[in-house]
Amino acid sequence: ERWTLMYVVSVIEVMAGRRPIQQVARSTHRFTYNSLLREIGSINEVPKIRRIIRNQPIEGVVELTAILVFKNRVRALIARFEGVDKKWLCTELELL
């Protein structure tokens, strides 16, 4: 749980342009990484995380929904993590 929280915080800071994307490169699948590259600077502020919901549909897979609160808007960040080579890898990431 702590690792997924730190990953979500890091990704949000990357999207806000406050953290270099290289800091999440080792934990992000290359297709997801390329999508995240296009999202750098896409948000103007770092939102507050209201709630994180985690689900483990099968062994070695964690799906996460983070409810984010911006100044006057609520959005969701969804992610999927898969256990690969004894480490977690983010294979899907979308800010809704």
N, C-alpha and C positions, 0 to 999 in steps of 0.2 A: 504494500500500500504506500509506503513512504517513497519507494522508487518511482511509482507511477505519478505521485503528486509532484515530485521534483521534475520529472520529465514534462508534465503539463505546464508547470510554471516556466520552465526553460523555453518551451515552444511558444508560449504566449509572449515571452520577452523577445524571442526571435521575430515573431510577427509584428511586434511593436518597434522593431529596429534597435532594441536596447541590449541585445546579446548576439554574439557572432554565431552563425548557424553551425559552424564547425563543432561547437560544444555538444550538439545532439547527433552528429554524423554517425558515430559508432553504434548508436542505438536506434537508427532509423533506416528502414529499407530504402534502396536507391530510388525507386519510383516515388515513394513518399517524400524522400529528401528533395527530389526534383520539383515536386508539387509545392513543398514548403519554400523552396527558393523563390517561387513566384509570389508567395504570400508575404515576403519580408516587407515591412513597413505598411502593411494593409490595414492595420489598426492604429489609431492615434493615441490610445491610452492603454495602460495595463489595467485590465479589469480586476475586480475582486472575484474570488472563487466562492460562490455561495454554497455549492454542494458538489460532491463527486460520488457517482454511483458506479460501482464495479460489479461485473458479472463474469463468471467463469463457466462458459457453456460446455467446454470440454477440457480435459487435462492439457495444460500447456498453452492455453489461449485465455486472455483476459480482454474483455471489452469494457470500455469506460465511457461514461458521459459526464462531462464537467459543465455545470451550470455557471455561466459567467455573467456578472453584473457590471455593465458599463454605466456611465452617468445617468442616462435615461432609457436604457435598453437592456434587455436580457437576451443572451445568446447561448447556444450550446456548442461545446467542442466534443466531438466524438473521436475515439481512437480504438484501435485494435492492436494488441500486443501478442506476439507469438514467441514461445520459447524455442530458440535456435542455438545449437552449440553451447548449451548451458548458460545462455544469457537471454534477456528479453530484447525483442526487436519490434519496433513500431511498424506495422505493415499497412495501416490505414489511418488517415487523419483528416478531419474535415471540421471547419468552423461553420456552423449553421446560423 
